Each structure stands twice: as structure tokens, then as C-alpha cells.
């Protein structure tokens, strides 16, 4: 039997919307790091996880990553994914 596929949508506070899918994975949360480099440019890292706890663990290595990569500053955000049967 085929797995049921769905779309997942993350709506971030700044208005950014990310759609993932179609997928059969049980992702529940989306995380994003927006890092500002010394030269003023930005780098964005993102991913999705199967739980809020898993997403929160992504925050732990940020201080070391900022130091190694020379980030001037960074923002880390987590939002719950919205599930739908059709593409938004």
C-alpha cells in the first residue's frame, strides 16, 4: 500500500513561507538560521524535524558555528508545520 502524501507549510514571523512536499515523512517542525556575515551578506540554513525537541537541539551548536564561520550575528527560529492534502 502506498504511503499517504501531504504538503507541509512553515509560516515564519517575518512573512516567509516555505512549502515542503509532497512527502510521506512525519515532520512536525521547521527551523531556520539567518546568519549575518562580517561583510554584511547573509547565509540561511534550514531544515525540518520530527519533533519540537529535535528542532530545539539544533540551537546548541550555534555559538560554535558562529565563531567558526565568522558570523556577526544570527537568528534561530522554529515554527510548527501546517499539514495539508493539496499544495498551497
Backbone torsions as a table, in degrees:
resi	resn	phi	psi	omega
1	UNK	NA	134.0	-179.8
2	UNK	-71.4	145.2	176.5
3	UNK	-73.2	145.3	178.2
4	UNK	-73.7	127.8	-178.9
5	UNK	-101.6	148.6	-180.0
6	UNK	-147.6	171.6	176.7
7	UNK	-108.6	146.2	178.4
8	UNK	-121.1	134.6	-178.2
9	UNK	-125.5	130.9	174.5
10	UNK	-107.8	129.3	177.6
11	UNK	-117.3	108.5	-177.5
12	UNK	-89.0	156.4	-175.9
13	UNK	-57.2	-27.6	-178.9
14	UNK	-83.8	4.3	178.2
15	UNK	98.0	-9.3	179.2
16	UNK	-67.6	136.0	178.5
17	UNK	-124.0	126.5	178.7
18	UNK	-118.5	127.3	177.2
19	UNK	-110.4	134.4	-179.8
20	UNK	-119.7	132.3	174.5
21	UNK	133.4	177.2	8.1
22	UNK	-72.7	145.2	-179.0
23	UNK	-146.6	154.9	174.3
24	UNK	-106.5	1.1	-178.7
25	UNK	-70.7	147.3	-177.3
26	UNK	-89.2	42.1	-179.5
27	UNK	-63.6	141.7	-179.1
28	UNK	-120.9	-23.2	-175.4
29	UNK	-138.8	150.4	178.4
30	UNK	-117.5	136.8	176.0
31	UNK	-124.7	152.1	-178.9
32	UNK	-145.6	137.7	172.7
33	UNK	-116.2	124.9	174.0
34	UNK	-112.7	110.6	-176.1
35	UNK	-108.0	136.0	175.6
36	UNK	-100.1	124.4	-180.0
37	UNK	-82.0	167.1	179.2
38	UNK	-58.6	-31.6	-178.5
39	UNK	-84.7	3.9	177.9
40	UNK	92.2	-11.8	177.4
41	UNK	-74.9	164.5	179.3
42	UNK	-118.1	151.2	171.6
43	UNK	-121.6	142.4	179.1
44	UNK	-124.9	130.8	176.2
45	UNK	-121.6	140.9	-178.5
46	UNK	-150.4	165.1	176.4
47	UNK	-172.4	179.9	178.7
48	UNK	-135.0	152.0	-175.3
49	UNK	-134.2	169.2	-179.4
50	UNK	-90.8	-2.0	179.4
51	UNK	-161.0	160.2	175.9
52	UNK	-65.0	-40.2	179.7
53	UNK	-60.1	-41.6	178.2
54	UNK	-63.9	-40.9	178.8
55	UNK	-64.2	-42.1	-179.6
56	UNK	-63.6	-30.5	178.8
57	UNK	-66.6	-19.4	178.1
58	UNK	-67.5	-20.3	-178.8
59	UNK	-73.3	-30.8	-173.8
60	UNK	-54.1	-46.6	-176.7
61	UNK	-84.8	7.7	-174.5
62	UNK	-64.6	-41.0	-178.8
63	UNK	-61.0	-42.3	178.6
64	UNK	-67.5	-41.6	178.2
65	UNK	-62.1	-41.8	179.3
66	UNK	-61.9	-42.1	179.9
67	UNK	-66.5	-47.6	-177.9
68	UNK	-64.6	-38.0	-174.5
69	UNK	-94.9	-5.4	177.3
70	UNK	73.7	34.9	178.1
71	UNK	-72.0	136.3	174.8
72	UNK	-73.1	-42.0	173.4
73	UNK	-160.1	174.0	179.7
74	UNK	-158.3	157.3	175.8
75	UNK	-126.0	137.0	178.8
76	UNK	-119.2	127.7	-177.1
77	UNK	-132.3	145.5	175.2
78	UNK	-130.2	134.1	174.1
79	UNK	-134.5	152.0	176.4
80	UNK	-77.1	139.6	179.5
81	UNK	-82.0	141.7	175.5
82	UNK	-98.0	131.0	-178.2
83	UNK	-99.9	137.2	175.7
84	UNK	-145.7	157.7	-179.0
85	UNK	-84.1	-20.8	-179.1
86	UNK	-121.8	156.6	179.4
87	UNK	-65.4	137.6	178.9
88	UNK	-66.9	NA	NA
